[in-house]
Amino acid sequence: MTIGLDDGLVPHLEAFLHSLDSNTDTPVDVYIIYASLTPASQARLKYIASKLETVKLILRPAAKALRQVIENIPMDKARLPIGTYFRIIVPEVLRDLPRVIYLDVDMIVQTSLKDLWQTPLEGNFIGICEDSLVPCYRRTKTAYQLFGQQVTRYFNAGMMVMDLTLMRRYNTTFYSAQLALDTADVLKYADQDVQNLYFYGANKQLEVGYNYGLEYVQISDRPLSDVAIIHYYGWKKPWMNMVTETYMHPSRRPAMHLYRKYHSEMKAILNDDPQMISVIIDTTTATGFNFERCFEGFFTQTYTNLEFLVVTDGELAPALQRYLTAMQAYYPSLKVVVGTTLDAVDQAQGDYLYFFNLDDLLLRPTALADLAKAGQAGAQIVCSAHQRLELATKMIYWRNQSGQSRSLTPAERTTFGEESTSLAGLLVTATLFNQIQPVAQAEWRPALFAAATQVTLVEQNEWIQTVNQPGGENDA
């Protein structure tokens, strides 16, 4: 098996490798083809490799002469990195191999690929699966202009079973590179179009479950569990926020959460975030709210060692209850606490407590990582700047922040402790919180700031506080 990689893709490799490692029943060699990787990226790959059980990583740099074959191809129209053309040079980089499965990084593997590996290609260069453009054409008759009605044979190049011996015999690397150079001004999907042009009529179409794009998830009733490889092709990726960054059709969201589940599990195996943060989300003060907006902010955090305690003083709104029940399949540390915030604190198992309100939302995927870094440097309380959104007037109030972190003086700690009774937006060590008990809830904030020996302010707008909401939108 082989993949093409650059430094920017290394963080997204983890979910793919964990899914492959978890679901294979035979040893798998994964050849990583790259032009250049920083020492940090190579060290990271070595560390990841040490945690895999059945998957072995083998780094194969592309020789300068091979890189030059594809580096002259204009990429202005495709707006993609030159690394997307690595598929073309696979036969030459891996000259010692007769066959390989090429896979993109933005995938998860849900079953052994032994049957795929053993699929006879019957004299064809490659085994492929149709692209989602094909069912789109069948529904709308809107043909891709480069292929016209022949788009029914169009395949997605993110998964290819490649007969490398045959490809070397016919010099496909150099001929397809020349084709890419000659047609760059009309290509829409870069090397994928080149592969379709060059191997048209010389490929074997395989069952689409081996390269199941999200378009198929939306138009098919097929259970995700029956799909061998889920491919997140297109620009909407599972590390993006499905509310604030991009809209994702509800039918596609389980696939997005499944990717995140594999990602979080691999981060735990790698022990990237050794200290757990217990996120305590208060629903008792919420009026009108978009609860998925709140949770998406946490589910897309780069800091993934989180448990979620959702506080309610009674029955949750039915829509919220359904959502939380569905999410527990992907985020098993999510639970509902019927009672008070103190009840949630008593059940929390984290080293840190992070308090938040259901009405509010995180702004940045690195927010908790930034706060945790300050906590690991010795702060017992970490607070951050935030924006204020007045929903009734649609006004947002904010100011530019330095982006720096600094310790508060004793006088500043008093001021910050007394400015509000809310704990929203505060990261507090569990040890410090236990030290101030028993104290009435209205006095928690000043008591915490008075007891802390070090308080750090992260001067970044990490979250938005919503106030004066005009009415409920998800209460039904």
C-alpha positions in Angstrom: 0.0 0.0 0.0 1.2 3.5 -0.7 0.3 7.1 0.0 1.7 10.5 -1.0 2.6 12.9 1.8 3.8 16.3 2.6 4.2 18.2 5.9 0.7 19.6 5.8 -0.9 16.1 5.6 1.0 14.5 8.4 -1.6 15.5 11.1 -4.4 14.0 9.0 -2.6 10.7 8.6 -3.4 9.5 12.1 -7.1 8.6 11.6 -6.3 6.8 8.4 -3.5 4.7 9.9 -5.5 3.9 13.1 -8.5 2.7 11.1 -6.2 0.6 8.8 -4.3 -0.8 11.8 -7.6 -1.6 13.7 -9.4 -3.3 10.9 -6.8 -5.4 9.1 -6.2 -9.0 9.8 -2.9 -9.3 8.0 0.3 -7.3 8.2 0.3 -4.3 5.9 3.3 -2.3 4.6 2.5 1.3 3.9 5.0 3.1 1.7 5.0 6.8 2.2 6.2 8.7 -0.9 7.3 12.3 -0.3 9.4 15.0 -1.9 10.6 16.5 1.4 9.6 16.3 5.0 10.9 18.3 7.9 12.9 16.5 10.6 9.9 17.1 12.9 7.5 15.4 10.5 9.8 12.5 10.1 10.2 12.1 13.8 6.4 12.2 14.2 6.0 9.5 11.6 8.6 7.3 13.4 6.7 7.8 16.6 3.3 6.9 15.0 4.9 3.8 13.5 6.0 2.6 16.9 2.4 2.6 18.1 1.0 0.6 15.2 0.5 -3.1 15.6 -0.1 -4.6 12.1 0.9 -1.7 9.9 4.5 -0.9 9.1 5.5 2.5 7.7 8.3 2.7 5.1 9.4 6.1 4.0 10.4 6.4 0.3 11.7 9.8 -0.9 11.1 10.6 -4.5 14.4 11.1 -6.3 15.1 14.6 -7.7 14.9 13.4 -11.3 11.4 11.9 -10.6 10.2 15.1 -8.9 11.3 17.1 -11.9 9.0 14.9 -14.0 6.0 16.4 -12.3 7.3 19.8 -11.0 7.0 21.4 -14.4 3.3 20.7 -14.6 1.3 24.0 -14.2 -0.9 23.8 -11.1 -2.6 27.3 -11.3 -5.9 26.0 -12.6 -6.2 23.0 -10.2 -5.1 25.1 -7.2 -3.6 21.9 -5.6 -0.2 21.1 -4.3 2.2 19.4 -6.7 2.1 16.4 -4.3 -1.2 15.4 -5.9 0.8 14.2 -8.9 2.7 11.6 -6.8 0.4 9.0 -8.1 2.0 9.4 -11.5 5.5 8.5 -10.3 4.5 5.6 -8.0 5.7 2.9 -10.5 9.2 4.5 -10.6 9.6 5.3 -6.9 8.5 1.7 -5.9 10.5 -0.1 -8.6 10.9 -3.1 -6.3 7.2 -3.8 -6.0 5.0 -5.5 -8.6 1.7 -4.2 -7.3 0.4 -1.7 -4.8 -2.9 -0.2 -3.5 -2.7 3.6 -3.7 -4.8 5.5 -1.1 -5.4 9.1 -0.3 -4.8 10.3 3.3 -8.4 11.6 3.8 -9.9 8.1 4.2 -10.8 5.6 6.9 -10.6 1.9 6.3 -13.2 -0.3 7.9 -12.3 -3.8 6.9 -9.4 -5.9 5.8 -8.2 -5.0 2.3 -6.9 -8.5 1.5 -9.7 -9.1 -1.0 -9.0 -5.8 -2.7 -5.3 -6.6 -2.8 -5.9 -10.0 -4.5 -8.4 -8.7 -7.1 -7.3 -9.8 -10.6 -7.0 -6.8 -12.9 -7.4 -9.0 -16.0 -4.7 -7.2 -18.0 -5.7 -3.7 -17.0 -3.3 -1.2 -15.6 -5.4 -0.2 -12.6 -8.4 -1.2 -10.5 -10.7 1.8 -9.7 -14.1 2.9 -8.4 -16.4 5.4 -10.1 -16.4 9.0 -8.9 -19.5 10.7 -7.5 -19.6 12.7 -10.7 -21.1 9.5 -12.3 -24.3 9.3 -10.2 -24.6 13.1 -10.4 -24.6 12.7 -14.2 -27.2 9.9 -14.1 -29.5 12.2 -12.0 -29.0 15.5 -13.7 -27.5 14.7 -17.1 -24.9 17.4 -16.3 -21.8 16.1 -17.9 -18.2 17.0 -17.0 -17.2 19.1 -20.0 -13.8 17.3 -20.5 -15.5 13.9 -20.8 -19.0 14.5 -21.9 -21.2 11.4 -21.9 -18.1 9.3 -21.3 -18.2 10.7 -17.7 -20.0 7.4 -16.9 -16.6 5.8 -17.0 -15.0 8.5 -14.8 -13.2 7.2 -11.7 -11.9 8.8 -8.5 -8.1 8.4 -8.3 -8.0 8.4 -4.5 -8.0 4.5 -4.5 -6.2 2.6 -7.2 -5.0 -1.0 -7.3 -1.9 -0.5 -9.5 -0.1 -3.1 -11.6 3.3 -1.5 -11.3 5.0 -4.1 -13.5 2.7 -3.4 -16.4 2.9 0.3 -15.8 6.7 0.3 -16.0 6.6 -1.9 -19.1 4.6 0.9 -20.9 6.4 3.8 -19.3 3.2 5.2 -17.9 5.0 7.6 -15.5 6.6 9.6 -18.3 3.8 9.4 -20.8 1.1 10.5 -18.3 3.4 13.3 -17.0 3.7 14.5 -20.6 -0.1 14.3 -21.0 -0.5 16.3 -17.8 1.8 18.9 -19.1 0.0 19.1 -22.5 -3.5 19.4 -21.0 -2.9 21.4 -17.8 -4.9 24.3 -19.1 -8.1 22.3 -19.5 -7.9 20.0 -16.4 -10.2 20.6 -13.6 -9.2 17.8 -11.2 -5.5 17.8 -11.8 -3.9 14.4 -11.9 -7.3 12.6 -11.5 -8.2 13.9 -14.9 -4.9 12.8 -16.3 -5.4 9.3 -14.9 -8.9 9.1 -16.5 -7.6 10.3 -19.8 -4.6 8.0 -19.9 -6.2 4.9 -18.6 -9.5 5.3 -20.3 -10.6 1.8 -21.3 -7.6 0.2 -19.6 -9.0 0.0 -16.1 -11.1 -2.4 -14.2 -14.0 -1.0 -12.3 -14.4 -2.3 -8.7 -17.2 -2.2 -6.2 -17.7 1.4 -5.1 -17.5 0.5 -1.5 -13.8 0.5 -1.8 -13.8 4.3 -2.5 -17.1 5.5 -1.0 -17.3 9.3 -1.2 -19.6 11.3 0.9 -21.9 11.9 -2.1 -22.7 8.2 -2.0 -23.4 8.5 1.7 -26.1 11.1 0.9 -27.7 9.4 -2.0 -27.6 5.7 -0.8 -29.3 3.8 2.0 -26.2 1.6 2.4 -25.1 1.4 6.0 -21.7 2.9 6.7 -20.6 -0.3 8.4 -20.9 -2.1 5.0 -18.4 0.2 3.4 -14.8 -0.8 3.1 -13.2 2.6 2.6 -14.9 6.0 3.3 -13.2 8.8 1.3 -13.7 12.4 2.3 -12.9 13.8 -1.0 -13.9 17.3 -1.9 -13.1 20.4 0.1 -15.4 19.6 3.1 -13.2 17.7 5.5 -14.0 16.0 8.9 -11.6 18.3 10.7 -13.8 21.3 9.7 -16.6 22.7 11.8 -19.9 21.6 10.3 -21.8 24.6 11.6 -19.4 27.6 11.5 -17.1 26.6 8.6 -19.1 24.5 6.2 -22.6 23.1 6.0 -22.8 19.3 5.9 -25.9 17.5 5.0 -27.3 15.5 8.0 -26.9 12.2 6.2 -23.1 12.8 5.9 -22.5 13.8 9.5 -22.2 10.3 10.9 -19.3 9.7 8.5 -17.6 12.9 9.7 -18.0 11.9 13.3 -16.7 8.4 12.6 -13.4 9.9 11.2 -13.1 12.1 14.3 -13.6 9.0 16.5 -10.6 7.3 14.9 -8.6 10.5 15.1 -9.3 10.9 18.8 -8.5 7.2 19.5 -5.2 7.5 17.8 -4.3 10.7 19.7 -5.0 8.8 22.9 -2.7 5.9 21.7 0.0 8.5 21.0 -0.6 10.1 24.4 -0.6 13.5 22.8 -2.7 15.1 25.4 -1.9 13.3 28.7 -4.0 15.5 30.9 -7.8 15.2 30.6 -10.0 18.2 30.5 -13.5 17.8 31.8 -15.8 20.1 29.8 -18.8 21.1 31.9 -21.6 22.5 29.6 -24.4 24.2 31.4 -27.8 23.9 29.7 -29.8 25.4 32.5 -29.4 29.1 31.4 -29.9 28.5 27.7 -32.8 30.2 26.1 -32.6 30.2 22.3 -29.6 28.2 21.2 -28.0 26.1 18.5 -26.6 23.3 20.5 -24.8 21.7 17.6 -22.9 24.9 17.1 -21.7 24.6 20.7 -20.7 21.0 20.5 -19.0 21.3 17.1 -16.7 23.8 18.6 -15.5 21.1 21.0 -15.6 18.1 18.6 -13.2 19.9 16.2 -10.6 20.8 18.9 -7.0 19.7 18.3 -6.9 18.9 22.0 -8.9 15.6 22.1 -8.4 14.2 25.6 -11.8 15.5 26.7 -14.8 14.3 28.6 -18.1 16.1 28.4 -20.6 16.5 31.3 -23.8 18.2 30.1 -25.6 19.7 33.1 -29.4 19.9 33.2 -31.8 20.6 36.1 -34.6 18.5 34.5 -35.5 17.0 31.1 -33.5 18.1 28.1 -35.2 19.5 25.1 -36.1 16.4 22.9 -33.9 17.5 20.0 -30.9 18.0 22.3 -31.5 14.6 23.9 -31.6 12.9 20.5 -28.5 14.7 19.4 -26.5 13.7 22.6 -27.7 10.1 22.3 -26.4 9.9 18.7 -23.1 11.5 19.6 -22.3 9.1 22.4 -21.6 6.5 19.8 -18.6 8.6 18.6 -17.7 10.4 21.8 -18.2 7.8 24.6 -17.0 10.2 27.3 -20.1 12.4 26.7 -22.7 12.0 29.5 -25.7 13.9 30.9 -25.7 15.0 34.5 -29.1 15.7 36.0 -28.5 18.1 38.8 -26.2 21.0 39.5 -22.8 22.1 38.2 -21.3 20.8 41.5 -22.8 17.4 40.7 -21.0 17.5 37.4 -17.7 18.5 39.1 -18.1 15.6 41.5 -18.4 13.2 38.6 -15.6 14.8 36.6 -12.4 12.7 36.1 -10.3 15.3 34.4 -7.1 17.1 35.7 -8.8 20.3 34.5 -12.3 21.6 34.5 -13.4 23.8 31.6 -16.8 25.6 32.1 -19.0 26.6 29.2 -22.6 27.5 28.5 -24.7 25.9 25.8 -25.5 29.3 24.3 -21.9 30.1 23.6 -19.4 28.8 21.1 -15.6 28.3 20.7 -14.0 30.2 17.9 -10.8 28.3 17.2 -9.9 24.6 17.0 -6.7 25.3 19.0 -8.5 27.1 21.9 -8.3 24.3 24.4 -4.8 23.4 23.4 -3.7 27.1 24.1 -5.4 27.0 27.5 -4.0 23.6 28.4 -0.5 24.8 27.5 -0.8 27.7 30.0 -2.1 25.2 32.6 0.8 22.9 32.0 3.1 25.8 32.6 1.8 26.1 36.2 -1.4 28.2 36.0 -4.2 27.0 38.3 -6.7 29.2 36.4 -6.5 30.0 32.7 -8.9 32.6 31.3 -9.1 34.1 27.8 -10.5 37.1 26.0 -13.8 36.6 24.2 -16.3 38.3 22.0 -19.8 39.3 23.0 -22.7 38.7 20.7 -26.0 40.5 21.3 -28.4 38.3 19.4 -31.4 40.6 20.0 -29.6 43.4 18.1 -27.4 41.2 16.0 -24.4 43.2 17.3 -21.0 41.7 18.1 -18.6 43.5 20.5 -14.9 42.7 20.3 -11.5 44.1 20.5 -8.1 43.2 19.1 -6.0 41.0 21.4 -2.3 40.7 21.5 -2.4 36.9 21.2 0.1 36.6 24.0 -0.2 34.9 27.4 0.6 36.6 30.7 0.2 36.1 34.4 -2.2 38.3 36.2 -1.1 40.4 39.1 -2.8 39.9 42.5 -4.8 43.1 41.9 -5.9 41.9 38.5 -6.9 38.5 39.9 -9.2 40.3 42.3 -10.7 42.3 39.5 -11.2 39.3 37.2 -12.7 37.3 40.1 -15.3 39.9 40.9 -16.3 40.9 37.4 -18.9 38.1 37.1 -20.4 35.1 38.8 -20.1 32.9 35.7 -17.3 30.4 35.3 -17.8 30.2 31.5 -14.6 30.2 29.6 -12.4 29.3 32.6 -10.0 26.4 32.7 -9.4 25.5 36.4 -7.4 22.7 37.9 -9.7 20.1 39.6 -7.4 20.4 42.7 -8.0 24.1 43.0 -11.8 23.7 42.6 -11.9 21.1 45.4 -9.9 23.5 47.7 -12.6 26.1 47.8 -15.4 23.8 48.7 -17.8 24.2 50.5 -18.6 27.7 49.0 -21.9 28.9 47.6 -22.0 28.8 43.8 -22.4 32.5 43.6 -19.0 32.8 45.3 -17.1 30.2 43.3 -15.4 32.7 40.9 -14.0 35.1 43.5 -13.0 32.3 45.7 -11.1 30.5 42.9 -9.2 33.7 41.9 -8.4 34.4 45.5 -7.1 30.9 46.2 -5.0 30.6 43.0 -1.3 31.3 43.2 -1.0 31.7 39.4 -3.6 32.9 36.9 -2.8 33.2 33.3 -4.7 35.3 30.8 -4.6 34.1 27.1 -5.1 37.4 25.3 -7.0 35.8 22.3 -10.6 35.8 21.5 -11.2 32.1 22.1 -14.9 32.0 22.3 -18.1 34.0 21.8 -20.6 34.7 24.6 -24.2 35.1 23.3 -26.6 37.2 25.3 -30.1 38.6 25.0 -31.3 35.8 22.8 -34.7 36.5 21.2 -36.1 33.0 21.4 -35.6 29.2 21.1 -34.6 27.6 17.8 -33.8 24.1 18.9 -36.1 23.6 22.0 -38.7 21.5 20.2 
